[in-house]
């Protein structure tokens, strides 16, 4: 390990020590070969890992603070989907020797966003690694859930209603405005006058997603299955259907839409973004039809909302698990793609 790497680690350790409250379950954190942690008695450990690479998961000119926020947010979203409470995390940074953005300057900005979100959820950074290379961030988050209470992908049952928290399509619309997704395909309006505010909100949703941790916890005893919407609703709900051996039918006109997205596009363009755009990090879950009131009340207590958008159906014989989409008039609607393909 070089002196420069020691300096970076010391810089991170100093920032974390000054900015995050200590947790009693961290016996030994940053500074040794490994961390020593004390899980609470009677709890199961939940672990999630995500890697973000420049040019793939964030733009070359993305603000370091936004990268820091999102790197933690996407992992917290995975814990939220399981109904878990986050506790600890590790951070691995690959940093280029870039004269325009020295490693120390990047780390300072990165930690501004990372620590802001970590403080909201009492997440302690307990270790990690720094190295020289292409800009890449890998975060592992660990949390707890009561035995048997975790929301899983394989719990959906025939007759369940399909719900989604928040709104869908905002992040994908921002990608379309940025030119990452073909503009003509999605017909997203460029900034003009009053549309500036809407566009800013779309980019905020893309750059700083909100992990629905409290909502996930509130749904543990109410939902049968859950997943976070990272690659697109159709793709992610498809994972639930495959794991549970069921099909799903979705009403495209029931999808929750933000004012910003409504101002940016309409019709099939909006449906495509909402169903297959990805990067929303909302929760999609299934629950028995008799629990609508209980779900709405539980989520309202944690300042969250959800909308019922479809139903779980029996798997069709001799067919793969499928998510079918129709509009409010009953006609079948087929999007151009189901969601983001990591190796497509």
Buried (B, 14 or more C-beta within 10 A) or exposed (E): EEEBBEBBBEBBBEBBEEBBEEBEBBEEBBEEEEBEBEBEEEBBBBBBBBBBEBEEBBBEEBBBBBBBBBBBBBBBBBBBBBBBBBBBBBBBBBBBEEEEEEBEEBBBBBBBBBBBBBEBBEBBBBBBEBEEEEBBBBBBBBBBBBEEBBBBBEBBEEBBBBBBBBBBBBBBBBBBBBEEBEBEEBBBBEEEEEBEEBBEBBBBBBBBBBBBBBBBBBBBEBBBBBBBBBBBBBBBBBBBBBBBEBBBBBBBEBBBBBEBBEBBBEEBBBBBBBBBBBBBBBBBBBBBEEBBEBBBEBBEEBEBEBBBBBBBBEBEEEEEBBBBBBBEEEEEBEBEBBBBEEEE
